[in-house]
Amino acid sequence: MIIIKDVDLAFGNDVLLRSGQMRIDQQIYGLVATNGSGKTTLLRTIAGLLPLKSGEIYLTADQTNERLPTLVKKKNLFYFETGEWFDGNLTAADYLKFVAKQWQGNSQLIDEAVDFWEMRPFLSRPIRKYSLGMKQKTVLALYYVANTPYWLMDEPTLGLDLDSQARFISFMKAAKQRGTSILFSSHQNDSLLSVADTFYILDKQQLVASAELPREWGERG
Ligand SMILES: Nc1ncnc2c1ncn2[C@@H]1O[C@H](COP(=O)(O)OP(=O)(O)OP(=O)(O)O)[C@@H](O)[C@H]1O
């Protein structure tokens, strides 16, 4: 389980979160908020890409508290924020091979991910020639190939067409069945949030856990 305890987040003088508390444990968690409220900042902080200025983020395992940077180094957590991170001169095949080698060394997962996301037609093309949806399928395939116990995902359905959105639901449910713990961010009116078991709502600098997406959040946006 990843524990997030008393975490404050800010950019300059703008406070984004006060004393945030979270638990991430073998469920799908939807992180919901309006634009600019701090979803990406929170995910980056959990992933260790931004420094933690106050509070604690750690993994509980065998009654030891392991700090997040160690967790990331040990390849327990995968976070590939956006298709914008790709080098356009490389291909999806390059990235899949790299992640398979660095994380689990299991190339069979590559074939499964490529078939699931129907990536063969563009697998060996340079990413600069991909559509937004092709990039996003590549991002999702990387999560599958990384095969880590924890996934952090920032707006993982960006650019996906309706068929791929339906596929995303089964992709997430299958990952949960395998025991993956997932925290993903989305906007408040996204119907794909239905895949979440628990919601974390970031609003007015507070993080609130809820088993249901409150009605006013479902209707906003
Ligand atoms: N590198 C940065 N420098 C300065 N301010 C930043 C930087 N990154 C984010 N911010 C500010 O922090 C706040 C939170 O940004 P963040 O990207 O975390 O929000 P978000 O909830 O993910 O937004 P969105 O839904 O639009 O993706 C915003 O007000 C933004 O302007």
The ligand as an SDF file (V2000), in Angstrom:
LIG
                    3D

 31 33  0  0  0  0  0  0  0  0999 V2000
    6.0400   24.2430  -13.9460 N   0  0  0  0  0  0  0  0  0  0  0  0
    5.1390   25.0440  -13.3850 C   0  0  0  0  0  0  0  0  0  0  0  0
    5.4630   26.3050  -13.0530 N   0  0  0  0  0  0  0  0  0  0  0  0
    4.5680   27.1230  -12.4630 C   0  0  0  0  0  0  0  0  0  0  0  0
    3.3140   26.7640  -12.1730 N   0  0  0  0  0  0  0  0  0  0  0  0
    2.9380   25.5270  -12.4800 C   0  0  0  0  0  0  0  0  0  0  0  0
    3.8190   24.6000  -13.1130 C   0  0  0  0  0  0  0  0  0  0  0  0
    3.1540   23.4200  -13.2840 N   0  0  0  0  0  0  0  0  0  0  0  0
    1.9170   23.6290  -12.7990 C   0  0  0  0  0  0  0  0  0  0  0  0
    1.7960   24.8920  -12.3120 N   0  0  0  0  0  0  0  0  0  0  0  0
    0.5940   25.4610  -11.7120 C   0  0  0  0  0  0  0  0  0  0  0  0
    0.1240   24.5720  -10.7170 O   0  0  0  0  0  0  0  0  0  0  0  0
   -1.2880   24.4860  -10.7820 C   0  0  0  0  0  0  0  0  0  0  0  0
   -1.6740   23.0280  -10.8850 C   0  0  0  0  0  0  0  0  0  0  0  0
   -1.2620   22.4970  -12.1400 O   0  0  0  0  0  0  0  0  0  0  0  0
   -1.5360   20.9710  -12.5180 P   0  0  0  0  0  0  0  0  0  0  0  0
   -0.9840   20.7600  -13.8980 O   0  0  0  0  0  0  0  0  0  0  0  0
   -1.0460   20.1150  -11.4200 O   0  0  0  0  0  0  0  0  0  0  0  0
   -3.1310   20.9240  -12.5320 O   0  0  0  0  0  0  0  0  0  0  0  0
   -4.1260   19.8330  -13.1260 P   0  0  0  0  0  0  0  0  0  0  0  0
   -5.2130   19.6650  -12.1200 O   0  0  0  0  0  0  0  0  0  0  0  0
   -3.3860   18.6060  -13.5500 O   0  0  0  0  0  0  0  0  0  0  0  0
   -4.6760   20.5840  -14.4140 O   0  0  0  0  0  0  0  0  0  0  0  0
   -5.3640   20.0490  -15.7630 P   0  0  0  0  0  0  0  0  0  0  0  0
   -6.6710   19.4250  -15.3730 O   0  0  0  0  0  0  0  0  0  0  0  0
   -5.5610   21.2860  -16.5520 O   0  0  0  0  0  0  0  0  0  0  0  0
   -4.4300   19.0660  -16.4140 O   0  0  0  0  0  0  0  0  0  0  0  0
   -1.7470   25.3520  -11.9420 C   0  0  0  0  0  0  0  0  0  0  0  0
   -2.2320   26.5690  -11.4100 O   0  0  0  0  0  0  0  0  0  0  0  0
   -0.5160   25.5830  -12.7500 C   0  0  0  0  0  0  0  0  0  0  0  0
   -0.5320   26.8660  -13.3290 O   0  0  0  0  0  0  0  0  0  0  0  0
  1  2  1  0
  2  3  1  0
  2  7  2  0
  3  4  2  0
  4  5  1  0
  5  6  2  0
  6  7  1  0
  6 10  1  0
  7  8  1  0
  8  9  2  0
  9 10  1  0
 10 11  1  0
 11 12  1  0
 11 30  1  0
 12 13  1  0
 13 14  1  0
 13 28  1  0
 14 15  1  0
 15 16  1  0
 16 17  2  0
 16 18  1  0
 16 19  1  0
 19 20  1  0
 20 21  2  0
 20 22  1  0
 20 23  1  0
 23 24  1  0
 24 25  2  0
 24 26  1  0
 24 27  1  0
 28 29  1  0
 28 30  1  0
 30 31  1  0
M  END
$$$$
